């Protein structure tokens, strides 16, 4: 009798736990896979990358937006998801789908599963595939969030002093989409010479959010290379100012020149 009683208690606890999980997933308004990813991210931040917000998060509760940030660690996408719903009137999860290098999908089944769960868009580094751009625009037209790292790669040369040159393709996408562009600076992200080891480096990171950028002056018209360079500089300057570091400006002729952006 005692054995059946214990089994009954365990089954009841399991059923209650499952009910709570299903209820929480429903409240989160995302897929169960994305919900699981966020719970993993919470545990990861508690153990390794503790992360706080330095000011009010400006990610919108509803509607599309492009999130742009500096890029010094493979953990950056996880950090940017930190309590992004803190300012929402009705807190719920919003997935920030990132455009990321296609090779991440080739590491292992686990990494591939997480990439797909987070609605990432694989991009070939040769830049000749237009399909990712179409997917990104579709995502924004559906009212979802898109994450971009304008530097295009990890900044390992001067992450605490100077941003790398921005990619004008990011500027084109931001203007074409016609949605809010929100700059964020990630401070003290965990770093390592290994992509995998970076996730197990203890760090105390923080996020500084900027106000949405006004790109209306370039929208609704055909942008020239000079226009895209100007928009790229605006995006990079907005990120750099949040971190009080320099950025690499792009001249009207398309050449790169260093420019200080100290705040």
C-alpha positions in Angstrom: 0.0 0.0 0.0 2.8 2.4 0.9 4.4 1.7 -2.5 1.3 2.6 -4.4 0.9 5.7 -2.3 4.4 6.9 -3.1 3.9 6.2 -6.8 0.6 8.1 -6.7 2.3 11.1 -5.0 5.1 11.0 -7.6 2.7 10.9 -10.5 0.7 13.7 -9.0 3.9 15.9 -8.6 4.9 15.0 -12.2 1.4 15.9 -13.5 1.4 19.2 -11.6 4.9 20.0 -12.8 3.9 19.3 -16.4 0.7 21.4 -16.0 2.8 24.4 -14.7 5.3 24.0 -17.5 2.5 23.9 -20.2 0.9 27.0 -18.5 4.2 28.9 -18.5 4.9 28.1 -22.1 1.4 29.3 -23.1 2.0 32.6 -21.2 5.4 33.1 -22.8 3.7 33.3 -26.3 6.6 31.5 -28.0 7.2 27.9 -29.1 8.1 25.4 -26.4 11.6 25.1 -28.0 12.2 28.8 -27.5 10.8 28.6 -24.0 13.3 25.8 -23.2 16.1 27.9 -24.6 15.2 30.8 -22.3 15.2 28.5 -19.3 18.7 27.2 -20.3 19.8 30.9 -20.7 18.5 31.7 -17.2 20.5 28.8 -15.7 23.6 29.8 -17.7 23.4 33.4 -16.4 23.0 32.2 -12.8 26.1 30.0 -13.0 28.4 31.8 -15.5 27.5 35.0 -17.3 25.7 37.2 -14.8 24.2 40.0 -16.7 22.3 43.2 -15.6 20.6 46.1 -17.4 22.2 49.5 -16.9 19.1 51.3 -18.0 15.6 50.7 -19.2 15.3 48.1 -22.0 14.0 49.8 -25.2 13.0 46.6 -27.0 9.4 47.0 -27.9 6.7 44.8 -26.4 4.9 44.4 -29.8 5.8 45.0 -33.4 9.0 44.6 -35.4 12.4 46.0 -34.6 16.1 45.5 -35.5 18.4 45.0 -32.6 22.0 46.0 -33.3 24.9 45.5 -30.9 28.7 45.2 -30.6 30.0 41.7 -31.0 32.9 40.4 -28.8 31.7 37.0 -27.7 29.6 34.0 -29.0 27.5 34.4 -25.9 26.2 37.9 -27.0 22.9 36.6 -28.3 22.2 35.0 -24.9 23.1 38.2 -23.1 20.8 40.3 -25.3 17.9 38.1 -24.3 18.4 38.9 -20.6 15.1 40.1 -19.2 14.2 41.8 -22.4 10.6 41.8 -21.2 11.3 43.8 -18.0 9.5 46.9 -19.3 6.6 45.1 -20.9 3.2 45.9 -19.5 2.4 42.1 -19.8 5.8 40.3 -19.6 6.2 37.6 -22.2 9.1 36.2 -24.2 10.0 37.6 -27.6 12.5 35.7 -29.8 15.3 37.8 -31.3 16.1 35.9 -34.5 19.7 36.5 -35.4 21.4 36.3 -38.8 24.4 34.1 -38.1 27.1 32.3 -39.9 26.0 29.1 -41.6 28.8 27.1 -40.0 27.2 27.3 -36.6 24.6 24.9 -38.0 27.3 22.4 -38.8 28.9 22.0 -35.3 26.5 19.4 -33.8 22.9 18.4 -33.7 22.6 20.2 -30.3 23.9 23.5 -31.6 21.7 23.2 -34.7 18.6 22.5 -32.6 19.3 25.6 -30.5 19.8 27.7 -33.7 16.5 26.6 -35.1 14.7 26.9 -31.8 15.9 30.6 -31.7 14.7 31.1 -35.3 18.2 32.0 -36.5 18.8 32.8 -40.1 21.9 31.0 -41.5 24.1 33.3 -43.7 27.0 32.2 -46.0 30.0 34.4 -45.4 30.6 34.9 -49.1 27.5 37.2 -49.0 26.2 35.9 -52.4 23.0 34.3 -51.1 20.1 36.7 -51.1 17.7 34.2 -49.4 18.8 35.2 -45.8 18.0 38.8 -46.6 14.5 37.8 -47.9 13.9 35.8 -44.7 15.0 38.7 -42.6 12.7 41.2 -44.3 9.8 38.6 -44.1 10.5 38.2 -40.4 10.2 42.0 -39.8 7.1 42.3 -42.0 5.5 39.7 -39.7 6.1 41.9 -36.8 9.0 40.0 -35.2 12.4 40.9 -33.9 15.7 40.6 -35.8 19.1 40.7 -34.3 22.2 41.9 -36.2 25.9 42.4 -35.3 27.0 45.1 -37.8 30.7 44.3 -37.3 30.0 41.0 -39.1 32.4 39.0 -36.9 33.8 38.8 -33.4 35.9 41.8 -32.5 39.0 40.3 -31.0 41.5 43.1 -32.0 40.2 46.0 -29.9 36.9 45.0 -28.3 37.2 47.6 -25.4 38.5 50.5 -27.5 37.2 50.5 -31.0 34.3 48.9 -33.0 35.2 47.2 -36.2 34.0 48.8 -39.5 30.2 48.3 -39.9 28.7 46.3 -42.8 26.7 48.5 -45.1 24.4 45.5 -45.8 23.1 46.0 -42.3 22.3 49.7 -43.2 20.5 48.6 -46.4 18.4 46.1 -44.5 17.5 48.6 -41.7 16.4 51.2 -44.3 14.5 48.7 -46.4 12.6 47.3 -43.5 11.5 50.7 -42.3 11.2 49.5 -38.6 12.8 50.8 -35.4 16.5 50.1 -35.1 17.6 49.7 -31.4 21.3 50.0 -30.5 22.6 48.0 -27.5 26.1 47.9 -26.1 27.3 44.7 -24.3 29.8 45.3 -21.6 32.3 42.7 -20.4 30.9 39.7 -22.4 32.7 36.4 -21.6 35.6 35.8 -24.0 37.7 32.9 -24.9 39.8 31.6 -27.9 37.2 28.8 -28.2 33.6 29.3 -29.1 32.5 26.6 -26.7 34.7 27.6 -23.8 33.3 31.1 -23.9 30.0 29.8 -22.6 31.8 28.5 -19.5 33.8 31.6 -18.6 32.6 33.4 -15.5 31.8 37.0 -16.2 29.8 40.0 -14.9 28.3 41.5 -18.0 25.9 44.4 -18.5 23.7 45.9 -21.2 23.2 49.6 -22.1 20.2 50.3 -24.3 19.9 53.2 -26.7 16.8 55.0 -28.1 15.5 53.8 -31.4 17.3 55.3 -34.4 15.4 57.6 -36.8 16.2 56.4 -40.3 13.2 58.1 -41.9 15.4 60.5 -43.9 16.7 57.5 -46.0 13.5 55.5 -46.3 11.3 55.5 -49.3 14.1 56.2 -51.8 16.9 54.5 -53.6 19.9 54.6 -51.4 23.3 55.3 -53.0 26.5 53.8 -51.6 27.1 57.1 -49.9 23.7 57.0 -48.2 24.4 53.5 -46.9 27.8 54.6 -45.6 26.1 57.4 -43.8 23.5 55.1 -42.3 26.2 52.6 -41.3 28.1 55.4 -39.5 25.0 56.4 -37.7 24.4 52.9 -36.5 28.0 52.3 -35.4 28.2 55.7 -33.7 25.1 55.0 -31.7 26.5 51.7 -30.5 30.0 53.2 -29.7 28.5 56.1 -27.8 26.7 53.7 -25.5 30.0 52.0 -24.6 32.1 55.2 -24.7 34.5 53.7 -27.2 35.6 54.6 -30.7 34.2 53.3 -34.0 35.4 53.0 -37.6 33.7 55.5 -39.9 33.1 54.8 -43.6 33.9 57.7 -46.0 31.6 58.7 -48.9 34.1 57.0 -51.3 33.7 53.7 -49.5 37.1 53.7 -47.8 37.6 53.2 -44.1 38.9 55.8 -41.7 39.3 55.7 -38.0 37.2 58.2 -36.1 36.9 58.7 -32.4 33.4 58.6 -30.8 34.1 59.2 -27.2 31.1 60.3 -25.1 
